[in-house]
Amino acid sequence: MRWVWVRTATVIVVALVLLPLLTLYAYLLLWFLPYLTYSDRPALWLVTFTLWAGAVGCLVVGWFRRHRSGLWWGWLPAAALCAAAAWPLIDRF
């Protein structure tokens, strides 16, 4: 129980890095939604959205599991990996 503050601080630092990036992704996904869904590349939007949703989901699960001493930390690299995997796809918009 005494290491809860370290886990909480770690999740907060990761969230401070990932939340602006994920917010930018959400904005770009909404902005390019008509262009990508009504063109010949709807799969690009769907894969990018799936990676974005996965990153947000992993970040949320990491936040709620931070009080447990088990596998709380595995969700944070998973969120970062999903966000990093979405970057080349966002760059193709």
N, CA, C and O of each residue as an XYZ file, in Angstrom:
372
protein
N       0.815     -1.198      0.000
C       0.000      0.000      0.000
C       0.854      1.256      0.000
O       0.397      2.320     -0.416
N       2.082      1.141      0.460
C       2.903      2.340      0.544
C       3.457      2.766     -0.811
O       3.948      3.887     -0.949
N       3.384      1.871     -1.835
C       3.883      2.223     -3.153
C       2.783      2.744     -4.076
O       3.009      2.930     -5.272
N       1.612      2.975     -3.531
C       0.511      3.472     -4.356
C       0.846      4.841     -4.935
O       0.465      5.130     -6.068
N       1.533      5.671     -4.205
C       1.857      7.013     -4.705
C       2.833      6.940     -5.869
O       2.784      7.789     -6.758
N       3.717      5.951     -5.889
C       4.641      5.792     -7.021
C       3.871      5.346     -8.255
O       4.102      5.853     -9.353
N       2.960      4.403     -8.078
C       2.153      3.951     -9.209
C       1.256      5.069     -9.718
O       1.092      5.232    -10.927
N       0.677      5.835     -8.808
C      -0.174      6.950     -9.214
C       0.629      8.013     -9.952
O       0.170      8.543    -10.964
N       1.813      8.328     -9.463
C       2.666      9.318    -10.136
C       3.079      8.830    -11.521
O       3.140      9.620    -12.464
N       3.359      7.546    -11.649
C       3.728      6.993    -12.950
C       2.583      7.099    -13.938
O       2.786      7.494    -15.086
N       1.397      6.755    -13.509
C       0.231      6.843    -14.390
C      -0.042      8.295    -14.765
O      -0.407      8.577    -15.907
N       0.127      9.210    -13.831
C      -0.111     10.632    -14.131
C       0.896     11.142    -15.151
O       0.527     11.882    -16.062
N       2.155     10.760    -15.012
C       3.179     11.209    -15.974
C       2.891     10.648    -17.363
O       2.992     11.368    -18.357
N       2.536      9.373    -17.438
C       2.209      8.783    -18.737
C       0.973      9.444    -19.328
O       0.913      9.685    -20.534
N      -0.017      9.740    -18.485
C      -1.229     10.402    -18.969
C      -0.929     11.822    -19.451
O      -1.513     12.276    -20.435
N      -0.035     12.519    -18.774
C       0.321     13.873    -19.218
C       1.013     13.859    -20.574
O       0.916     14.826    -21.329
N       1.696     12.792    -20.881
C       2.340     12.677    -22.191
C       1.346     12.220    -23.249
O       1.320     12.763    -24.354
N       0.532     11.229    -22.918
C      -0.339     10.622    -23.924
C      -1.636     11.381    -24.175
O      -2.140     11.362    -25.298
N      -2.189     12.041    -23.174
C      -3.490     12.695    -23.383
C      -3.467     13.788    -24.446
O      -4.390     13.833    -25.260
N      -2.465     14.675    -24.490
C      -2.465     15.643    -25.599
C      -2.328     14.969    -26.967
O      -2.947     15.398    -27.941
N      -1.520     13.920    -27.031
C      -1.358     13.202    -28.292
C      -2.647     12.505    -28.701
O      -3.030     12.550    -29.869
N      -3.313     11.865    -27.761
C      -4.569     11.191    -28.069
C      -5.681     12.189    -28.389
O      -6.570     11.891    -29.186
N      -5.637     13.354    -27.781
C      -6.607     14.401    -28.120
C      -6.386     14.887    -29.554
O      -7.343     15.115    -30.293
N      -5.134     15.041    -29.936
C      -4.823     15.412    -31.323
C      -5.302     14.336    -32.287
O      -5.866     14.648    -33.336
N      -5.086     13.088    -31.944
C      -5.565     11.995    -32.788
C      -7.079     12.040    -32.945
O      -7.599     11.877    -34.049
N      -7.784     12.263    -31.840
C      -9.247     12.321    -31.898
C      -9.708     13.475    -32.779
O     -10.648     13.327    -33.560
N      -9.057     14.611    -32.657
C      -9.406     15.761    -33.488
C      -9.188     15.447    -34.966
O     -10.045     15.737    -35.801
N      -8.049     14.861    -35.281
C      -7.770     14.536    -36.678
C      -8.697     13.459    -37.211
O      -9.092     13.505    -38.376
N      -9.049     12.494    -36.378
C     -10.001     11.475    -36.814
C     -11.360     12.074    -37.122
O     -11.998     11.698    -38.105
N     -11.807     13.001    -36.290
C     -13.094     13.652    -36.554
C     -13.023     14.592    -37.749
O     -13.981     14.700    -38.515
N     -11.903     15.264    -37.910
C     -11.760     16.224    -39.005
C     -11.750     15.516    -40.356
O     -12.375     15.984    -41.307
N     -11.050     14.399    -40.443
C     -10.914     13.695    -41.710
C     -11.924     12.575    -41.883
O     -11.814     11.800    -42.833
N     -12.896     12.466    -41.002
C     -13.899     11.407    -41.101
C     -14.641     11.412    -42.439
O     -14.736     10.353    -43.061
N     -15.173     12.538    -42.916
C     -15.885     12.497    -44.205
C     -14.957     12.168    -45.373
O     -15.342     11.443    -46.290
N     -13.752     12.695    -45.340
C     -12.824     12.455    -46.443
C     -12.410     10.990    -46.513
O     -12.317     10.421    -47.600
N     -12.167     10.389    -45.378
C     -11.666      9.012    -45.376
C     -12.760      7.974    -45.539
O     -12.523      6.921    -46.131
N     -13.942      8.244    -45.033
C     -14.996      7.237    -45.127
C     -15.683      7.250    -46.485
O     -16.229      6.226    -46.896
N     -15.675      8.366    -47.191
C     -16.324      8.427    -48.494
C     -15.331      8.355    -49.636
O     -15.680      8.650    -50.778
N     -14.116      7.972    -49.351
C     -13.121      7.803    -50.412
C     -12.781      6.320    -50.526
O     -13.550      5.461    -50.093
N     -11.663      6.040    -51.093
C     -11.268      4.650    -51.293
C     -10.446      4.102    -50.126
O      -9.909      2.998    -50.224
N     -10.334      4.865    -48.999
C      -9.502      4.432    -47.883
C     -10.258      4.407    -46.554
O      -9.771      4.982    -45.582
N     -11.413      3.773    -46.470
C     -12.090      3.740    -45.158
C     -11.373      2.847    -44.153
O     -11.524      3.037    -42.946
N     -10.599      1.881    -44.629
C      -9.886      0.997    -43.707
C      -8.824      1.763    -42.925
O      -8.536      1.423    -41.777
N      -8.248      2.780    -43.525
C      -7.246      3.591    -42.825
C      -7.867      4.261    -41.607
O      -7.263      4.279    -40.534
N      -9.063      4.810    -41.762
C      -9.735      5.454    -40.647
C     -10.098      4.431    -39.575
O      -9.942      4.700    -38.383
N     -10.578      3.263    -39.988
C     -10.996      2.259    -39.020
C      -9.820      1.711    -38.212
O      -9.937      1.510    -37.003
N      -8.700      1.471    -38.868
C      -7.534      0.958    -38.153
C      -6.993      2.023    -37.209
O      -6.611      1.715    -36.080
N      -6.956      3.262    -37.658
C      -6.469      4.346    -36.802
C      -7.389      4.543    -35.601
O      -6.921      4.737    -34.479
N      -8.691      4.491    -35.838
C      -9.633      4.616    -34.730
C      -9.487      3.465    -33.744
O      -9.573      3.672    -32.533
N      -9.270      2.266    -34.246
C      -9.098      1.113    -33.361
C      -7.854      1.268    -32.499
O      -7.885      0.966    -31.306
N      -6.768      1.732    -33.086
C      -5.551      1.961    -32.305
C      -5.754      3.080    -31.282
O      -5.270      2.990    -30.153
N      -6.467      4.128    -31.677
C      -6.749      5.228    -30.750
C      -7.601      4.738    -29.579
O      -7.315      5.039    -28.420
N      -8.644      3.984    -29.896
C      -9.512      3.462    -28.836
C      -8.756      2.492    -27.935
O      -8.983      2.458    -26.726
N      -7.868      1.712    -28.517
C      -7.053      0.813    -27.705
C      -6.134      1.568    -26.764
O      -5.968      1.172    -25.610
N      -5.533      2.652    -27.243
C      -4.649      3.452    -26.389
C      -5.430      4.107    -25.257
O      -4.978      4.123    -24.112
N      -6.591      4.642    -25.573
C      -7.418      5.253    -24.531
C      -7.879      4.199    -23.528
O      -7.851      4.435    -22.320
N      -8.295      3.056    -24.017
C      -8.737      1.987    -23.134
C      -7.626      1.486    -22.222
O      -7.849      1.265    -21.032
N      -6.436      1.306    -22.774
C      -5.305      0.850    -21.952
C      -4.935      1.889    -20.902
O      -4.593      1.536    -19.774
N      -5.001      3.160    -21.263
C      -4.694      4.213    -20.301
C      -5.724      4.239    -19.173
O      -5.364      4.418    -18.010
N      -6.974      4.065    -19.503
C      -8.030      4.047    -18.487
C      -7.887      2.819    -17.581
O      -8.022      2.930    -16.362
N      -7.619      1.665    -18.162
C      -7.448      0.459    -17.350
C      -6.220      0.599    -16.452
O      -6.257      0.187    -15.293
N      -5.142      1.169    -16.965
C      -3.966      1.408    -16.140
C      -4.258      2.339    -14.978
O      -3.712      2.166    -13.888
N      -5.112      3.322    -15.203
C      -5.482      4.240    -14.125
C      -6.276      3.521    -13.037
O      -6.027      3.729    -11.850
N      -7.225      2.681    -13.431
C      -8.056      2.008    -12.447
C      -7.356      0.833    -11.770
O      -7.777      0.415    -10.692
N      -6.314      0.299    -12.368
C      -5.599     -0.815    -11.754
C      -4.365     -0.366    -10.979
O      -3.605     -1.211    -10.507
N      -4.145      0.925    -10.837
C      -2.929      1.409    -10.185
C      -2.887      1.089     -8.698
O      -1.803      1.094     -8.113
N      -4.008      0.815     -8.070
C      -4.026      0.500     -6.642
C      -3.695     -0.962     -6.358
O      -3.485     -1.341     -5.206
N      -3.648     -1.773     -7.394
C      -3.311     -3.184     -7.223
C      -1.832     -3.370     -7.493
O      -1.261     -2.698     -8.351
N      -1.229     -4.259     -6.781
C       0.215     -4.454     -6.941
C       0.547     -5.416     -8.072
O       1.724     -5.662     -8.334
N      -0.435     -5.957     -8.736
C      -0.207     -6.931     -9.796
C       0.242     -6.296    -11.098
O       1.235     -5.570    -11.139
N      -0.476     -6.568    -12.129
C      -0.089     -6.132    -13.469
C      -0.673     -4.768    -13.827
O      -1.370     -4.646    -14.834
N      -0.409     -3.774    -13.047
C      -0.907     -2.433    -13.334
C      -0.048     -1.748    -14.380
O      -0.549     -0.936    -15.157
N       1.236     -2.062    -14.410
C       2.169     -1.323    -15.246
C       2.119     -1.754    -16.702
O       2.538     -0.984    -17.566
N       1.632     -2.936    -17.014
C       1.612     -3.424    -18.385
C       0.676     -2.656    -19.297
O       0.837     -2.663    -20.518
N      -0.298     -1.999    -18.703
C      -1.262     -1.250    -19.498
C      -0.679      0.055    -20.026
O      -1.105      0.542    -21.073
N       0.275      0.619    -19.324
C       0.854      1.898    -19.755
C       1.729      1.751    -20.996
O       1.586      2.553    -21.919
N       2.633      0.762    -21.069
C       3.354      0.583    -22.330
C       2.438      0.159    -23.477
O       2.698      0.487    -24.634
N       1.374     -0.565    -23.160
C       0.420     -0.940    -24.207
C      -0.259      0.293    -24.783
O      -0.466      0.378    -25.993
N      -0.608      1.251    -23.926
C      -1.207      2.497    -24.406
C      -0.211      3.274    -25.258
O      -0.572      3.804    -26.309
N       1.028      3.343    -24.813
C       2.052      4.047    -25.589
C       2.320      3.344    -26.916
O       2.549      4.003    -27.930
N       2.294      2.029    -26.919
C       2.519      1.283    -28.151
C       1.391      1.497    -29.146
O       1.642      1.650    -30.342
N       0.154      1.511    -28.671
C      -0.985      1.783    -29.562
C      -0.907      3.194    -30.131
O      -1.178      3.405    -31.313
N      -0.538      4.160    -29.294
C      -0.413      5.541    -29.774
C       0.731      5.663    -30.773
O       0.613      6.387    -31.762
N       1.833      4.967    -30.529
C       2.960      5.018    -31.454
C       2.637      4.310    -32.763
O       3.091      4.743    -33.822
N       1.867      3.239    -32.713
C       1.490      2.530    -33.927
C       0.516      3.337    -34.770
O       0.463      3.165    -35.988
N      -0.251      4.209    -34.141
C      -1.209      5.030    -34.883
C      -0.539      6.229    -35.556
O      -1.118      6.817    -36.470
N       0.650      6.599    -35.129
C       1.290      7.798    -35.675
C       1.550      7.714    -37.179
O       1.232      8.674    -37.881
N       2.111      6.620    -37.722
C       2.293      6.580    -39.179
C       0.985      6.627    -39.948
O       0.938      7.142    -41.065
N      -0.076      6.093    -39.360
C      -1.367      6.137    -40.023
C      -1.956      7.538    -39.997
O      -2.551      7.981    -40.979
N      -1.794      8.234    -38.887
C      -2.254      9.620    -38.805
C      -1.472     10.481    -39.798
O      -2.021     11.414    -40.386
N      -0.212     10.168    -39.977
C       0.630     10.935    -40.894
C       0.182     10.757    -42.345
O       0.487     11.600    -43.189
N      -0.530      9.684    -42.645
C      -1.001      9.439    -44.022
C      -2.282     10.188    -44.353
O      -2.699     10.203    -45.511
N      -2.917     10.811    -43.363
C      -4.155     11.549    -43.631
C      -3.835     12.680    -44.502
O      -4.724     13.451    -44.865
